[in-house]
Amino acid sequence: MTSPTANSPPSIGGSSGKGVDVTQPEDGVAATKGDGQLYNLHVDVSGVDERALIRKIDMRTIPWLSFLYLLSFLDRTSIGNAKLYSMETDLHLTDIQYLLCLTIFFISYAIFQVPSNIVLKRLRPSIWLSTLMVGWGVMMTVQGLVHNFSGLMAMRWLLGMFEAGLYPGVNYYLSCWYKRSEFGIRAAIFFSAATVSGAFGGLLAAAISYMNGVGGKPAWAWIFILEGLVTVVAGAVSFWIIVDFPDNAKFLTEEERTVVIRRLQGDNQFSAAGEKLKWKYIKKSLTEWKTYIAMFAYGGADMPLYAFSLFLPSIISELGMVSFLWYQEQSHARPGYKATPANLMTVPVYVAACISTCAVGFLADRYGNRGLFNLTCLCIAAAGYIILIASRNAKLSYFAVYLAACGIYPCISNTVAWVSNNAEGSYKRSVSLAMVNSWGNIQGAVSSNVYRANQTPWYPLGHGLVLMYIVTGLIATLVLRYILKKENDRRDRGERDELIEGRSGGWEANGRYSSVEDAQREKGDDWSGYRYTL
């Protein structure tokens, strides 16, 4: 039995993308529903321009969702910028209390990701994602009104709870629109908003700091309040901007919806036409071996990501790099003047990370081998942290920060794309993505506690622990890629072939089915014709 592979999905249209023919897929089964029929068999799609359709979908989904994630990452990490403007002093926080405020966010953020993705599948994305945004925008705003440690802790918990659903939810949502060979660059562009938020966060914090004392509020409070209000407004208008899943997206014609779903089914995404919630789909995710290995691969990059984003302003500030800037106000400095150059110096670092993330997303889509791209990026990140541990030179350490950023950030979106590529079944993919993200964000709670004030300016413990996580990610990536390759080899040899009624060959142990379509629908990515992305 031959079948399209995950790395090489079947072609559904001509090279021009015009006059798409999705009525004759390879093997005669790839673009069929479980009943063996093409989706919307009665619909003529010969007049649909596939490339124009994808551009149309891109413009309606990627820009706005990326903007929402920019706000999300900005809101969760701006506490690192606010810290430099006397927040700890005003709220009478000890170093331990500040670290606890960072930690509690990740606990609620991790707990609510799987339930949120299940709800997202049951509800319309326009409703659920908009509701989450308004919720965390309110929490962010109130965070600027707190007066003590307990108030900040409560707001950080609620902020994590509402933000939990956006990142895994949007990645699952995008996987319902694009083929596996198209998903990586979209995931990378979406995630690159995190790097943009890092750069923009430093600039914004520096600008907002001039509001120190306005309305009796300090600069750090205005950072929270203004960013939170922007999020509330964005969440409110998102209800009319975010489009729903392909089968009921109102901005597409019936012919366009048909093309979208048929091309997904032609990519071995058999559940694209719809799938009813069943416990067995969720159970598959909870018992999936490759998901658990992927969790360690993802955690090996996610913990360093949060450690980097939360503490980069402090690391740069403590390196003494401010002395290299023009911004010197030694005698008439306003409160937090040293924070501004530190925040500004984070900007080019995040720009480099953004470029790296998009480049890896594009190349991994084109050439496959997502695991090899992860290995390369993690090695670059490891080199950066080895330098940070060994260096006692501010300029060299600043260079190492660039290596770390360009290695860590691409791994996040690339690993998400890797997990999505290798999970068939809409509910299974939804839960698997949420599980991987949850595990990664639990590691974020660890990252909140590794940079201690008593280890400035070089932070040997923090950098060492981050390096340990990167090595763990390297090992997990190697193991996952090896096992996936072995499984593909077994399928190439026919060891996983099912017994199909009316056909010769196959093994009873792999299941007996009345048709290939039944095997596809019931087994998902366990089907013998499915090939994993390496």
C-alpha atoms as one frame of an Amber mdcrd trajectory, in Angstrom:
protein
   0.000   0.000   0.000   1.393   3.377  -0.938   0.321   6.706   0.362   1.394
  10.325   0.461   3.808  11.046   3.252   3.599  13.733   5.866   6.558  15.449
   4.288   5.166  15.228   0.771   1.406  15.726   0.750  -0.365  15.079  -2.527
  -0.671  17.841  -5.061  -4.244  18.978  -5.500  -3.885  21.638  -8.145  -1.732
  22.601 -11.066   1.428  24.605 -10.674  -0.493  27.762 -11.361  -3.010  27.094
  -8.640  -5.875  27.888 -11.007  -8.758  25.603 -11.819  -8.050  23.398  -8.819
  -9.007  19.762  -9.297  -9.778  18.193  -5.945 -11.959  15.483  -7.373  -9.192
  13.040  -8.286  -6.815  12.716  -5.318  -3.983  10.203  -5.179  -5.038   6.631
  -4.421  -8.652   7.671  -4.842  -9.065   7.857  -1.074  -7.013  10.705   0.306
  -9.656  13.370  -0.152 -12.628  11.295   0.885 -14.794  11.393   3.940 -15.277
   8.352   6.123 -18.144   7.216   3.906 -15.831   7.124   0.875 -17.327  10.233
  -0.717 -15.673  13.546  -1.488 -16.663  16.370   0.813 -19.546  18.263  -0.815
 -19.558  15.932  -3.797 -22.193  18.042  -5.547 -20.087  21.247  -5.474 -18.138
  22.262  -8.583 -14.836  23.830  -7.506 -13.192  24.092 -10.926 -13.379  27.890
 -10.857 -11.560  28.327  -7.552  -8.011  29.734  -7.655  -6.234  27.854  -4.875
  -3.374  30.294  -4.440  -5.719  33.270  -4.271  -7.837  31.361  -1.757  -4.832
  30.710   0.515  -3.835  34.369   0.334  -7.387  35.299   1.280  -7.276  32.971
   4.292  -3.841  34.264   5.291  -5.029  37.858   5.350  -8.103  37.037   7.416
  -6.292  34.921  10.010  -2.556  35.509  10.445  -2.202  39.310  10.933  -4.882
  39.715  13.582  -4.046  36.519  15.456  -0.387  37.539  15.516  -1.386  40.905
  16.936  -3.387  39.157  19.658  -0.414  37.010  20.598   1.788  40.085  20.663
  -0.574  41.527  23.268  -0.648  38.237  25.141   3.120  37.885  25.389   3.501
  41.579  26.118   1.036  41.355  28.997   2.607  38.303  30.618   6.219  39.507
  30.385   5.848  43.246  30.959   6.324  42.608  34.660  10.023  42.210  33.801
  10.030  45.734  32.371   7.911  47.114  35.218  10.313  45.690  37.789  12.981
  48.124  36.614  10.739  51.082  37.503  10.618  50.601  41.299   7.699  48.143
  41.365   9.314  45.989  44.039   9.997  48.997  46.243   6.486  50.454  45.910
   4.782  47.110  46.656   7.316  46.205  49.364   8.218  42.958  47.602  11.139
  40.806  48.591  13.089  38.959  45.896  11.297  35.723  46.826   7.866  37.370
  46.618   8.638  38.786  43.191   9.669  35.351  41.949   6.462  33.845  43.370
   4.432  36.383  41.413   6.162  35.172  38.258   5.699  31.530  39.171   1.974
  31.555  39.940   1.168  32.801  36.432   2.617  29.661  34.859   0.747  27.321
  37.185  -2.699  28.544  36.172  -1.495  29.000  32.588  -0.539  25.323  32.393
  -3.606  23.955  34.209  -6.211  25.528  31.937  -4.715  24.867  28.479  -6.168
  21.403  27.818  -9.708  22.300  29.018  -9.580  25.517  26.994  -8.702  23.710
  23.760 -11.584  21.279  24.246 -13.968  24.204  24.786 -12.540  25.965  21.723
 -13.416  22.980  19.568 -16.939  22.902  20.985 -17.500  26.657  20.680 -16.802
  29.129  17.909 -13.237  30.553  18.024 -14.644  34.052  17.569 -16.567  33.697
  20.828 -14.085  31.803  22.976 -10.879  33.625  22.036 -12.557  37.030  22.321
 -13.889  36.165  25.777 -10.448  35.080  26.952  -8.893  38.304  25.702 -11.312
  40.591  27.441 -10.792  38.570  30.631  -7.024  38.812  30.701  -7.119  42.455
  29.602  -9.176  43.283  32.687  -6.779  41.321  34.898  -3.814  43.112  33.358
  -5.383  46.516  33.985  -6.212  45.706  37.597  -2.623  44.500  38.062  -1.641
  48.157  37.819  -3.989  49.052  40.695  -2.728  46.601  43.309  -1.027  47.804
  46.492   0.641  44.719  47.921   2.038  41.248  47.330  -1.251  39.351  47.759
  -3.048  41.556  45.248  -0.328  41.065  42.647  -0.363  37.291  43.241  -4.132
  37.106  42.679  -3.947  39.087  39.449  -1.076  36.999  38.088  -3.044  33.777
  38.744  -6.108  35.122  36.926  -3.976  36.513  34.113  -2.527  33.048  33.544
  -5.958  31.422  33.632  -7.386  33.677  30.908  -4.259  33.703  28.734  -3.966
  29.902  28.825  -6.222  29.286  25.848  -4.759  31.628  23.245  -1.455  30.092
  22.132  -2.427  26.393  21.983  -5.879  27.363  20.750  -4.638  29.444  17.836
  -2.071  26.829  16.809  -4.781  24.169  16.766  -7.099  26.559  14.928  -4.476
  27.258  12.232  -3.847  23.526  11.792  -7.512  23.235  10.800  -6.945  25.617
   7.881  -3.578  24.648   6.379  -1.838  21.560   5.071   1.044  20.214   7.105
   3.620  21.527   4.635   2.067  25.015   4.982   1.540  25.143   8.731   5.088
  25.751   9.956   5.612  29.188   8.442   2.190  30.325   9.671   2.966  29.062
  13.171   6.346  30.815  12.991   4.840  34.128  11.888   2.218  33.844  14.616
   4.825  33.035  17.259   7.195  35.722  15.988   4.758  38.127  17.616   6.442
  37.053  20.866   9.739  38.396  19.594   8.065  41.566  18.369   6.460  41.987
  21.779   9.893  41.664  23.362  11.233  44.458  21.199   8.064  46.535  21.413
   7.776  45.916  25.161  11.098  47.571  25.832  10.230  50.583  23.698   6.741
  50.860  25.150   7.956  50.588  28.732  10.517  53.303  28.081   7.822  55.577
  26.628   5.233  54.899  29.336   7.818  55.549  32.045   7.444  59.257  31.299
   3.951  59.029  32.827   5.497  58.477  36.231   3.399  60.396  38.766   0.450
  61.071  36.432  -2.765  60.540  38.380  -0.705  59.647  41.408   0.403  56.406
  39.761   4.024  55.321  39.314   5.482  54.386  35.937   5.231  50.615  36.521
   1.492  50.884  37.233   0.868  52.773  34.003   2.653  50.021  32.067   0.085
  47.505  33.321  -2.934  49.796  33.018  -2.367  51.040  29.470  -1.366  47.655
  28.065  -4.381  46.055  29.746  -6.827  48.578  28.315  -5.491  47.993  24.798
  -6.056  44.264  25.261  -9.653  44.780  26.429 -10.445  46.819  23.317  -8.745
  44.286  21.043 -10.672  41.449  22.667 -13.978  43.218  22.221 -13.486  43.809
  18.487 -12.072  40.311  17.936 -15.572  38.866  17.954 -16.146  40.449  14.535
 -12.624  39.871  13.181 -11.766  36.268  14.118 -13.235  33.784  11.651 -14.423
  30.332  12.636 -13.453  26.877  11.371 -13.451  26.188   7.590 -16.719  24.270
   7.473 -18.686  27.284   8.730 -16.479  30.275   7.867 -18.805  32.963   6.530
 -16.145  34.907   4.637 -15.745  31.980   2.207 -18.137  30.855  -0.495 -19.388
  27.273  -0.434 -16.978  26.411  -3.256 -14.042  27.897  -1.329 -14.989  26.057
   1.867 -15.146  22.851  -0.137 -11.662  23.374  -1.572 -10.204  24.100   1.875
 -11.605  20.910   3.369 -10.820  18.683   0.392  -7.196  19.847   0.279  -6.843
  19.061   3.995  -8.293  15.615   3.488  -5.922  15.160   0.568  -3.152  15.873
   3.088  -4.258  12.876   5.187  -6.179  15.120   7.596  -9.204  12.860   7.480
 -11.111  14.683  10.229 -11.124  17.993   8.353 -14.793  17.711   7.413 -15.837
  17.477  11.046 -15.542  15.157  13.999 -17.864  14.581  16.937 -16.424  14.737
  20.432 -15.692  11.253  21.733 -13.688  10.263  24.785 -11.565   7.881  22.688
 -10.070  10.822  20.780  -8.966  12.508  23.999  -7.756   9.170  25.379  -5.549
   8.748  22.304  -3.775  11.995  23.161  -3.371  11.088  26.817  -1.818   7.730
  25.949   0.251   8.825  22.935   3.947   7.996  23.434   5.257  10.544  20.963
   3.347  13.365  22.644   5.166  12.777  25.922   8.566  12.785  24.243   7.579
  15.956  22.394   6.666  17.509  25.744  10.279  17.175  26.893  11.564  18.503
  23.574   9.260  21.514  23.886  10.049  22.062  27.558  13.735  22.143  26.664
  13.067  25.319  24.690  10.108  26.813  26.559  11.795  27.109  29.953  14.748
  28.975  28.365  12.279  31.128  26.425  10.529  32.391  29.549  13.748  32.754
  31.502  15.079  34.823  28.627  12.011  37.036  28.169  11.387  37.647  31.873
  14.939  38.469  32.849  16.596  39.880  29.716  16.115  43.529  30.810  17.619
  42.716  34.202  20.501  40.740  32.680  21.400  43.590  30.330  21.026  46.166
  33.086  23.322  44.244  35.430  25.944  43.678  32.722  26.831  47.345  32.917
  25.930  47.817  29.265  24.169  51.090  30.071  27.564  52.737  30.221  27.927
  52.204  26.476  24.804  54.201  25.677  24.332  57.858  25.052  21.610  57.928
  27.694  23.382  59.301  30.750  21.468  61.264  33.378  23.725  61.043  36.356
  22.689  64.173  38.194  19.051  64.820  37.295  17.876  61.286  36.610  14.223
  60.589  37.026  13.262  57.342  38.853  14.264  54.271  36.877  16.460  56.121
  34.395  18.849  53.139  34.156  15.936  50.926  33.157  15.312  52.805  29.932
  18.616  52.023  28.171  18.391  48.421  29.403  14.903  48.084  27.900  16.015
  49.742  24.670  18.944  47.355  24.306  16.557  44.387  24.272  15.022  45.630
  21.011  17.690  44.493  18.492  17.936  41.141  20.275  14.257  40.453  19.660
  14.475  41.669  16.072  17.159  39.049  15.426  14.992  36.393  17.107  12.032
  37.342  14.903  14.056  36.967  11.718  15.436  33.621  12.878  11.980  32.295
  13.801  10.412  33.139  10.437  13.409  31.807   8.499  13.308  28.430  10.273
   9.529  28.198   9.809   9.860  28.796   6.086  12.775  26.400   5.576  11.226
  23.618   7.671   8.032  23.817   5.600  10.021  23.641   2.383  12.473  20.902
   3.304  10.758  19.008   6.133  13.080  17.518   8.764  11.733  19.672  11.570
  13.743  17.629  14.041  17.036  18.554  12.366  16.126  22.246  12.444  15.377
  21.925  16.152  18.726  20.265  16.791  20.575  23.033  14.947  18.745  25.811
  16.790  19.224  24.199  20.197  22.956  23.871  19.535  23.123  27.596  18.736
  21.229  28.386  21.938  23.542  26.126  23.941  26.567  27.946  22.540  25.060
  31.236  23.677  24.540  30.066  27.234  27.969  28.460  27.464  29.413  31.868
  26.617  27.147  33.562  29.175  28.353  31.160  31.863  32.032  31.534  31.015
  32.164  35.220  30.049  32.997  38.058  32.375  32.987  40.618  29.578  29.842
  42.667  29.050  30.191  42.998  25.279  30.821  39.278  24.786  27.858  38.425
  27.000  25.641  40.760  25.010  26.695  38.932  21.826  25.845  35.617  23.517
  22.341  36.912  24.209  21.805  37.145  20.437  22.875  33.535  19.960  20.516
  32.430  22.712  17.566  34.328  21.225  18.167  33.097  17.663  18.383  29.510
  18.925  15.527  29.392  21.418  12.684  31.224  19.687  12.549  29.188  16.425
  12.354  25.935  18.401   9.022  26.898  19.961   7.004  27.342  16.768   8.878
  24.568  14.978   8.109  22.062  17.738   4.446  23.080  17.749   4.327  22.525
  13.980   6.076  19.180  14.451   3.501  18.005  16.981   0.620  19.216  14.814
   2.063  17.500  11.724   2.131  14.160  13.527  -1.321  14.133  15.156  -4.352
  13.272  13.021  -7.861  13.765  14.356  -9.098  17.221  15.263  -9.721  16.473
  18.937  -6.547  14.447  19.301  -4.483  17.244  17.739  -6.236  19.816  19.910
  -5.474  17.958  23.141  -1.940  16.967  22.094  -1.006  20.568  21.336  -2.464
  21.708  24.651  -0.592  18.977  26.551   2.727  19.955  24.993   2.118  23.641
  25.677   1.006  22.938  29.250   4.173  21.010  30.015   6.294  23.745  28.506
   4.591  26.392  30.581   5.001  24.414  33.781   8.696  24.798  33.057   8.000
  28.506  32.890   7.294  28.317  36.620  10.803  26.927  37.045  12.296  29.684
  34.915  10.717  32.288  37.185  12.964  31.232  40.045  16.380  30.624  38.519
  17.672  34.191  38.290  18.283  35.319  41.861  19.131  38.845  42.921  22.108
  37.627  44.971  23.811  36.306  41.804  24.052  39.530  39.841  25.547  40.457
  37.485  26.565  37.135  35.875  23.798  34.780  37.111  25.801  31.511  36.927
  23.009  29.391  38.452  20.322  30.752  36.137  22.382  30.348  32.982  23.488
  26.865  34.062  19.938  25.636  34.616  18.797  27.063  31.291  21.673  25.227
  29.584  20.591  22.008  31.309  17.097  22.384  29.853  18.503  23.009  26.385
  20.519  19.785  26.602  17.354  17.954  27.706  15.579  19.349  24.644  18.404
  18.137  22.419  18.194  14.610  23.805  14.383  14.478  23.555  14.496  15.742
  19.960  17.006  13.069  18.991  14.908  10.343  20.626  11.649  11.533  19.038
  13.132  11.764  15.562  14.731   8.318  15.872  11.493   6.652  16.981   9.409
   8.374  14.296  11.860   7.252  11.618  11.755   3.660  12.865   7.956   3.720
  12.785   7.912   5.083   9.228  10.316   2.316   8.215   7.991  -0.318   9.669
   5.097   1.097   7.681   7.192   1.152   4.511   7.866  -2.561   5.033   4.141
  -3.262   5.462   4.400  -4.318   9.100   1.546  -2.006  10.079  -0.837  -2.889
   7.223  -4.443  -3.447   8.264  -6.618  -6.273   7.020  -9.061  -4.691   4.546
 -12.063  -6.734   3.405 -11.833  -7.620  -0.262  -8.107  -6.912  -0.435  -5.143
  -9.219  -0.110  -2.390  -8.635   2.412  -2.505  -7.012   5.813  -2.393  -8.323
   9.340  -5.267  -9.105  11.693  -3.252  -7.745  14.614  -3.339  -4.281  13.015
  -7.125  -4.327  12.793  -9.809  -5.493  10.365 -11.764  -2.863   8.474 -14.392
  -2.887   5.766 -12.545  -0.211   3.751  -9.422   1.914   3.715 -11.576   4.921
   4.587 -12.762   3.202   7.770  -9.156   2.468   8.731  -8.201   6.094   8.133
 -11.071   7.416  10.184 -10.692   5.012  13.090  -6.896   4.921  13.386  -5.920
   8.505  12.510  -2.139   8.795  12.404  -1.862   5.114  13.428  -3.134   4.191
   9.948  -0.514   2.256   7.970  -0.565   4.757   5.101   0.240   7.718   7.333
   3.867   8.878   7.455   5.261  10.932  10.295   7.140  14.163   9.711  10.739
  13.792  10.828
